[in-house]
Amino acid sequence: MALERTFSIIKPDVVARNLIGDIYHRFENAGLRIVAAKMVHLNREEASGFYCHLRSKPFFEELLQFMMSGPVMVQVLEGEDAIKRHREIIGDTDPKKARAGSIRADYATSIDQNAVHGSDCVESAEKEIAYFFTDEELCPRTR
Ligand SMILES: Nc1ncnc2c1ncn2[C@@H]1O[C@H](COP(=O)(O)OP(=O)(O)OP(=O)(O)O)[C@@H](O)[C@H]1O
């Protein structure tokens, strides 16, 4: 197993419902260490830049409106197989298909307001971490 870093967003719906602490508990209980974190309120440029790979999708504008609707928590998580482990805790994009006990099964209200984001591969994780954090903002690697 590889020690990895992944990028995570707690989306506006979950922040508004006072659930940041619960989500952080889930990350830490799963062996994921929070090595950088901050609260940001995305503007249009930041949200559309982050989701630029989805700009041709019919739901793109709706996605931007949601991601700009309130503050989000962005964090970098480190652990063994962190990318896969994080996505397992999150659950399927569609909360109706998400595993029982996953964050999306418990908190997402729909496919578009789905509580959290997690990088899907090493390349996306590196790109997404660099989109929000400078090297100085990241804790040194534990190994
Ligand atoms: N059919 C849809 N209708 C509305 N919104 C959608 C739909 N599909 C995806 N989205 C939104 O776009 C986001 C990114 O979609 P993507 O296909 O990358 O899914 P994902 O990798 O599971 O989600 P994320 O990247 O947020 O972890 C989803 O999390 C969701 O908020």
The ligand as an ORCA input file, in Angstrom:
! r2SCAN-3c Opt
* xyz 0 1
  N     -26.272     14.064    -13.169
  C     -25.866     15.072    -12.358
  N     -26.716     16.055    -12.011
  C     -26.343     17.067    -11.223
  N     -25.088     17.189    -10.709
  C     -24.214     16.230    -10.998
  C     -24.546     15.114    -11.842
  N     -23.444     14.326    -11.958
  C     -22.480     14.915    -11.237
  N     -22.931     16.059    -10.665
  C     -22.193     16.979     -9.793
  O     -20.877     17.174    -10.322
  C     -19.917     16.730     -9.350
  C     -18.737     16.137    -10.072
  O     -19.156     15.041    -10.827
  P     -18.227     13.783    -11.059
  O     -18.789     13.024    -12.181
  O     -16.806     14.257    -11.094
  O     -18.539     12.907     -9.737
  P     -17.680     12.518     -8.489
  O     -16.260     12.313     -8.877
  O     -18.341     11.428     -7.704
  O     -17.903     13.786     -7.629
  P     -16.844     14.690     -6.992
  O     -15.902     15.058     -8.115
  O     -17.619     15.849     -6.435
  O     -16.214     13.834     -5.924
  C     -20.682     15.730     -8.485
  O     -20.136     15.563     -7.198
  C     -22.031     16.390     -8.407
  O     -22.000     17.450     -7.460
*
